[in-house]
Structures are given as structure tokens and as C-alpha cells.
């Protein structure tokens, strides 16, 4: 009879641990994983938009080739 009561407590304890600790933690992990995947998708979309904006921008103007340049000399003390 004592063994039956002891087994009952063990089963009850395992039931409580599983449904009050393990299941909520696994649900939380799943939700965090989904949020991370969503953030990664948003970052990828933002990167693609930024990349598309930079490729359609006007070409940069180059400096004139016959411009005057000043040579600077390094002064040592």
C-alpha cells in the first residue's frame, strides 16, 4: 500500500513538472524562435531594399583629370 502511495506521488510530481515547466518552456522557445526568424526576414528585406536603392542611384561624378593638385611635404620635428 505504501508503494502505491509513493508511486502516486512520483507520477503526480512528474505530471506537475512536465506540464508546469517543460511545456511552457518549449512553447516559449518556439515563440522566441519564430520571433527571431521574423526579425531575420525583416532584416533581409530591408537589406534588399537598401541594395536596390543604391544600385538605382545616379552614377557618381568623377573628379576632372586636369585639375591642379598641391603636394604636401611631411614636416618632422
N, C-alpha and C positions, 0 to 999 in steps of 0.2 A: 504494500500500500504506500509505503514511504517512497519507493522508487517511482511509482506512478505520479505522485505529487511532485517529486523532483523533476521528472521528465516534463511534466506540465509546465513548471516554472521555466525550464530551459526552452521549451517550444515557445512559450509566451514571450520570453526575453528576446529570442531570435526574431520573432514576428515584429516586436516593437522596434528592434534595431533596424531591420530591413525596411520597414515602412515609415519610420520616422527619421532615418539617417540616410540610408543608401538610396532610396527612391528620390527624395528631394535633391540630394547631391547630384545624382545622374541627370535629373531634369534641369538643374542649374547649369551643369556643364554643357548640356545640349543647347541651352539658351545662349550661353556665352559663346559657344562655337558658331551658332547662327549669326550672332551679332558681329563676330569677327569676320565671317565670310561676307556679310553685307558691307562692312566697312571696307574690306579689300576690293569688292566690286565697285564701290563708290570712288575709291582712290584710283582704280584702273580707268574708270570712265572720265574722271577729272584729268588724269594724265593724257588720255586720248584727246580730249577737248583742247587741252593746252598745246599738245603736239600739233593738232590740226590748225590751231590759231597761229602758231609760229611758222608753219610751212606756207600759209597763205599770205603772210605779211609781205610788204613790199621789199624788194631787194635793197640791201644796204649800199649806200653810195661809197665809192672808194675815194681816197684822197687823190688829188691831182698828182700826176707823175712829175711835173716840172716845178714843184713847189720848192721854196728855199728852206733849207734846214740849217740849224745852228748847232755847231759842235761844242759840247761842253767838256771841259777838262776836269779831271778829278783833282781836288786840292788836298794834299796831305799835310797835316800839321806836325 
